[in-house]
Every structure is written in C-alpha cells, then in structure tokens.
Amino acid sequence: MLHDPALARAATADPRPVSAVSTGVGVVGLIGLLCWVAVARWFKMDGPLSAMTNVLACGVPMVLWSVFVDKVHRRPSTGIDWAQTKSWRETIDISLTKLAGLWITWVGIALIYFTGRFYWADRFAFSMSVFGAVAPFVFMLSIPYVIWLDRKLVEPKDGAWALGAWMMGTEKVEPEAIYSHLRSWGVKAFFLAFMLAIVPPGFGEFIRADWNVVLSNPVALANWLITFMFVIDVAFATVGYVLTMRPLDAHIRSATPYAAGWTAALICYPPFVLMAGGGPLDYSPGTRGPDGWTIWFAGQPVLLAVIGATLVGLTAVYAWATVAFGFRFSNLTHRGILTHGPYAISRHPAYLSKNLFWWLSILPFFTTGSWVDGARATILLAVVSGIYYWRAKTEEWHLGADPDYQAYWHWMERNGPVPRFFGWVMGRRVPAMPVAPEQA
C-alpha cells in the first residue's frame, strides 16, 4: 500500500486512545490454541479433557506475554504496590474478614447451582463436574493467595471484605461495596458455567470432522470453519471468566448496576433465553432455520461459495472481537477499555457481525409457507437485533463513567468506519455520548 501523507497526518493529529490490552496477548493465545488443535486433530483427541486442554493452551501464553512483555502486573490500575513490605500481622484481620466474605459468596453460588435443576442436565452437568473437581483446590489456595495479596494491595478492603465485615458485624461498611462484589461474582458464576458447558461439544465437533466431507463442497467447508471460529471464541471467553485476577490487571473494575443491562444480556442466554426454539422470540418457524442459505441456493455452487465465505468472515469478526480481549473477556463488566483490532472499526463488532450472520444465514423473508410466515420471522429477527442494540447502549451507559471510554467513544465517532457510516446515513454531526436515563 502506498504511503498517504494526508492519512498519516490525520492519524498523528487525532491518535487512537491506548488500548488496555495489547494485540500481542490475543495473538499468542491464538497461536497456543492453534498448536493444540493441530495436535488434537492429528491424534484424534476430541473428548472433554482435550477440549479443556485447548482452553489451557490458549490461556497460558497470554498470561506469560502479559507478565513478561506487557508487564501488566506493574500497572497502577492493579491497585498493587509491589514495593510494599507489610507484615502479614498488619493485614491478617483484613484477610480473614475478606476470606469469610469470599467463602460465603461461593457458598451462595454453590447453593444456586445445587438448587437449579437446569445446571444438572445436558451440557451443564459437565460444568458442575468441573466445579466440583476444582472447588477443594480453589478453597485451599484462596487462603495463601488472599493473605499474600493483601500485603501488597494499596487498599485491601474490597467488596469481599465489606461482605465479611457486614456478616460479622465488626465494622460499618458501604452497602454499594457489597452490591458491587455480588454483581461481579454473579456475572462470573452465571457465564462461566455457560462457557464451560459449550466448550466440549464445539471442540469435539470440529476435531471429529471428516476431511473428505469438509472438502467435498463449499457448504461443508463453510460450516466447519464457522464451527472453528466458535471454538476460538469460546476458548478465549472461558479463559476470560477464569482469570479475573488483580495481579494480571484483569480484575473486574465494576459490573453494570443497570437492571436494563442485566435484562438485555440474560434473555440471550439459557435458561432465560427468549430466542430459543419455542421461545417468544423464536424466529425459525416458517423458515428453513439456520441453514436456510444452503437450501434456498442449492444448485448454485458459486453463490453458495460466496455466501459461505461471507458467513465465515462474519463469524471470524465475531471471534476476533473476543480474541482482542485477551483474557479480559466478560459480559456486563468493565475490565479495561479496548480500542484496538475490531474495536477500532466498530464499538460493538461482535453484536454487529453476529446479527448480520443471522440475517444472511436464515433469510427470514424467504419462507416455506405463506408471506405471513415471512413477515413474522422478519419482525421477530428484527426484535432480536433490537435487543442487541439495547445491550450495546446499556454497555455504553456502564462504561461511560470512565474518562478513558469517553475518549474512545468520541474518537470512534470521528474516526471509526462503522460509526462514521451510520452518522453519514443519518446525516448527523458528532453526537454527545449517551448516558443512562436516570443520569440524563
């Protein structure tokens, strides 16, 4: 590409805000994942243990890169002062109080898992087996970890400590600290169980695929590659929910306090999902379903190849949006502002690519029945897309309190291809950043 002095001057005059995650983190995680996938394919290891090893192969390189190259543990945002040499005797009361709050949180989560029959059926039973296996080790390791870390923290009295102090009645605490702590662990408990449940099925399907079938036609190849994109997405997301740790600067700064944000997100995931088969927003009746494109354009190999490649590309953007987080991916939380990769193109690349994928793959306006079926399917899918737009806006309300996000949001309005395109379509000038209704 020829050097454009005008573009170079524009980039210098209006530089993109620094991202909380470097590109290298996602790259090394992806390399680790690809290496294990190659090994698993070669030796035909498609079981749950191999799938979990894939997650490990993705996460370990990212941790090593972050510590030894990016040196994230040295960032002020960790809240850690490594030069501190506090005696454990100075912080032991805080640590024990914090452990009490942490353990009661885990007991509450375990009680929810135990009570919900949903968590012991189908794929979620695998998540429960994993939690059951690691729980004793996590419990034992939490003791030295908390005692060690509290000696280095600038302010060790966090939400777990507040919950413990409130339970024991030792000190007066701010209720919001407890609420924030519970929201953060609520996010982790809900979504980590879901991610673990879907790790083995997708990985196994990808590894077991027959080369002769995959390479036989463009539809089979596209579906296989789409599966692989989801394998990447799920592995990175699972690592993200596991590694919410301060020493890695990957802790949860805050979980959204907005009920609208929780509602918009939870209705997209089981057991609350509204878009599943038979749900009120199920747009599949009367259509050919998620493989509609393969049916309507059967017998048109060139068109099938073009649409298949487009769908793979959209799924790749979706996976790229997760890879860009490194090990910080998490719904409903603030864990640092991303400005690189697909987030330099769109503020919500995952939602955008996912919805475009659905419209192109399902083609709801083409139906097996009457025009009524087509109208219903189109309206329902439009409602689903509207829900993702709602999710995007609630995320902006949450992150908008951070000056770093404000700088990023306005930079995107000036420079981001997707915001500028929609701004051009709407004929608007650079607008003010949206805020939560109660703050307006």
N, C-alpha and C positions, 0 to 999 in steps of 0.2 A: 504494500500500500504506500502511495506517495505521501510524503510529509506535507501536511496542510498547516501553514503558519497561522492562519486565522483560527483554526480549531485549537492549536497549541496555546495561542494567546488567550482564548476563551477559557480553556481549562486552567490556566495559570491565574486568570483573573477571578475565577469562581471555582476554587478547588473543592472536590468532593470531601465531605466530612470523613474523618478517620473511622474505620470500622472496628468494632470491639473484637472481631475475630479476623485473623489473617487468612489469606487464601491458602497458605501452606497447610493449615490444620486440616481442612477438608480434603486437600489433595493427598496427603499421606494416609489419611483414613481410608480414602477410596482405593489407594494402592494396596493397603493391607487387606481390604475386603476382596479385591480382585485376585490377589495371590491365594487367599484361602478358597475362593470359588473355583479357581483353576485346580487346586489340589482335590477339592471335593468332587469336581466333575471327573477327574482322572481316576480316582479311586472309588467313584460311585458312592460317596458318603452323603446320604440325603436325609438322615434322621435328625431328631431334635437336638442331640448333642453336637452334631456338626453345624446345625443352624446357630446354636448359641456360641460355638467357636467362631463362627463368622462375625458375630457381634463383637467378640473379644478381639479378633484380628482387625476390626475396624477401629475400636476404641483405644487400644494400647498405643499405636503410632501417633494418634492425635494427642494423647497425654504427653508422650515423650517430646513431640515437637513443641507443644505449648510451654513445657517447662524449660527445655534446654535451648530452644531457638527464640520463641517469643517471650520467655521468662514472665509468664502471666502471674506467677506467684509473687512477683515483686511489685505489682501494680497497687497503687493506693486504694483502688476500689475493692480489693480483697478485705480491707479492714484489718490487715495483719501487719504488725511491726516485728520483723524477724530479728531486729536488734535487741528486742526486749529480753530481759533475763529474770522475769518474775519467778519467785519460788512457788512451787505448787501449793505451799501452805497459804499463800496470799489469795489464791483463786479457788481452792478446793471447795469452799462453801458454794461459790457460784456454780462450779462444775457439777456438784452433786444435785443442786437445785435444777440445773439445766437437764441433767440426765433423768431426773424424775419427770420433768415436763415432756422430754423426748419419749420416754418409755410409755407414759400414759397415752401419748399420741399414737404410738404404734399399737397399743392395746385396743384403742378405739378403732383403728383401721382394721385390725385383725377381727374385731367383733363384727364389723360391717361385712367383711369378706365371709366370715363364718355364717352370718345370718342370711345373706343373699344367695339363694339357690342358684341364681344365674351364674355365679362365679365357680360353681362346681359342675357345670355341664359343658359339653362340647369343648371348644378350644380353650376356654378359660380355665379348665381343670389343669391344663399344663402350667399356666401362670401360678396357680395355687401350689402346685408341686414344687416349682422353683422357689417361691417364697418360703415354703415350709423347710426346704433344704438349706437355704442360706440364713434364715432367721436366727438360729443359735449363734452363728459366726458374727452376724451384724450386731447382735446384742452384746457379745463379749468384746468385740473390737470397739464398740462405741465408748466404752469406759476409758481406755488409754487415749483414744482419739480426742475426746472432749477435754480431758484433763490436760493433755499436751497442747491443744489448740488454744484453750483459754489463757494459757500463759503467754501467748503471743498476740492475742486479739487486743486491739486498741479499746474496744468496747465489748466485753464478753457477755453483757446482759442483753440477750436477744429474746425472740419470741418464745423459744423453748424455756428459757429461764423464767420469763414472765408467767408462763403457764404453771411451771413448777412452784414458783413463789406464791401464786394465787391459790393453788391447791393446798399448800402447807400453811398459808396464812402468815407467812413470815414478813412480807413487805407489801406495801401498796404498789400496784402495778397499773399501767395504762391498758385498758381493755383492747385498744386497737392493736397493740403488740401481740396479744393472744390471737385476735381475729386474723391478723396477717399471717401468723405462724400456722394456724389451722387451714387457712386458704391455700397456702403453699403446699402443705402436706396433702391436702385434698386433691390438688392438681396431680401431684406425683402419684398418689395411690390409685387414682382413677385411670390415668392414662398409661402408667407403667404396666398395670395389669392387662390393659388392652393391647399394648405393643408386644408384650411377651406372648400373648395368645396368638398373634398373627405372624410371629417370626418363623416357626417351623413350617406351616403349610406352604407359604410362598416360596421359601428357600427350597423345600423338597420338590415342589412342582418344577422349579427352574432346573435343578440338578438332574432330575429324572428324565427330562425331555429327550426324546429320540432325535438325533441329528438328521436322520433320514426324513423324518416327518417335518422337522423345523425348516429344513432347506428345500422342502418339496414345493412350497408355494408362498407367495408374499403374505397371506393371511396368517399362516402358522408362524412365520418368522416374526411378523409384527407382534403377535400375541406373546411370543416367547420373550422378545426384547422388552415389551411392556411389563411382563412379569419380573424381569430382571431389574427394571427401574424401580419397581415397588420393593424388591429385595433390598436395594440400596437405601431407599427412603426409610424403610422400617428399621434397618440396622442402625443407621445414624440416629433416628429418633429414639430408639431404645437406649443407646449409649447416652443420649442427652438426658433422659429421665433418670438414669442411674447416677450420673456424675454431677449432681448438684452440690458441689463442694467449694468452700471458700478458698482453700489453698490453690485451686485451679482457676480462681476468679469466675467460676461457673455457678455460683450460688444464685438462688432466686432473690432478686432485689425486692420484688413485690409480685403478688398475684392479684389479678384485677379485682377491685372491690365492687364492680358493677354487676348487678343481677342480670342486666341485659347481655353482658358479655358471657356470663356463665350459661345463660339460657341458649344463646345463639350457638355456642360451641357444643354443649351437651346433647342437643337434639340431632347432632350429626354423628353421634357415636352410640353404640349399644351400651346399655339396654334401652336408652331413651330415644334412639334414632327414629325419626319420622319418615325417612325416605326409603326404608327397607321394604321388602315385599309385604304387601298387605297393610302398610302404614298409611296414614292420611295424606302423605306427600309422595306416595309411590306412583311414579310417572310411567311405569313399564306396561300396565295393562293396555292392550290395544296396539302396542308397538312390537317390534321384533326384539326388544331387550337390548342389552349392552353390545350384542354382536349384530345389531341391525345393519351396520355398514357392510358387513360381509355378505348379507343376504340380499339387500337391495341392489348391490353392484356385482353380484355373482355373474361370472361370464365376461367381466370387463377387467382383465388382468392388469392393464396399465392403470386404470382408475383405482383398482384395489391397492396397487403398489403405492400410488401417490397418497391415498387416504391413510393407508397403513403407516407410511413413513411420517406423515403429519402427526398421527396419533402417538407414534413412538417419540417424536420430537417434543410434543406437548408433555408427555409423561417424563421425558428427560429433564425438561424445565422444572417440573414438579419435584423430581428427585434432587436436582441441582439446588433448588431453594432450601432443601433440608441439609444437603451436604455443606452449604455455605455457613450453616450454624456451627459446624464442627461438633463439639459435644455440648452445645448450649441449647439445642432444640427443646422447646416445651410450649405447649398451648397455654394461653391465659396468663403468661408470666412475662416479667421484664428481667432479662439476664444480660443486658448489654445491647446496644444498638448496632445493627448490621447495616452497612452501606455499600458492600462490595458484591461482586457476582451479579446474580439476577436482581438483587435489591438496588442496583444502580440503574436498572431498567424500569422496574415496577416496584411500588411499595408492597404489593401483595402478589408476587409472582406465582406462588403455589395456588392460591384461590383462582387466579385468572386462568392459569393453564388447566387446572382441574375442571373448571366449568366449560371451557372451550372443548376439552376432551369429551365431556358428557354430551354436549350438543352435537358434535361431529360423529361420535360413535353410535349414539342412539337414534338420531334423526327423528325426533318425536313427531314431526309434521308428516312423516311417512308412516302409515299405519296398515295393519292387517284388516281393519274393519272400516267403519264409516269416518266421515270427516269429523264427527263428534268425538271419536276416539283421538284423532289427531289434535283437535282443539284442546281436549282435556290434558293430554300428555304434554303439549306445548306450554299450557298455562302452568301446570304443576312443576315442570322443569324450570320455568321462569321464576316461580316462587322459590324453588331451591336455590337458584342463582341469587335471588334477592336476599336469602338468608346468609349467604356467604358475603354479600356486600355489607349486610348488617354486622356480621362478625368482624369484617375489616374495619368498620367505623368504630366499633366498641374497643378494638385493639388500639386504635389511634387515640381514643379518649384516655385509655390507660397510660399509654406511653407518652402522651402529650405533656405530661407534667415534667418530663425530663428535658432540660435545655438541649441536650445532645440530639434528642429525637426532633425537637422543634427545628433545629438547624438542618437536620437531614430532610425533614418534611418539606421545608421551603426550598432547599437545594433541588429536591426532586421536582417540585413544581416548575422550577426554572430550567432544569436540565434533563430530567427523566423522560425518556421517549414515550412511555405509556401515559403518564400524567399530562405531558405536553400534547399528545394526540387527542386525549379526551378534552383538554382545555380548548384545543382548536375546533373540535367538533361542537362543543358547547358555546364557542365564541366568547369565552370568558377571559378575564385577566387573572393574574395570580391571586387566588382567594386566600382568606385567612384560614389557619388550621382549625378543623372542627374540634369542639370541646364537648364534654358530656353535658346533656340537657340541664342538669341541676347546677352546672357551672356557668351556663350561658347568660 
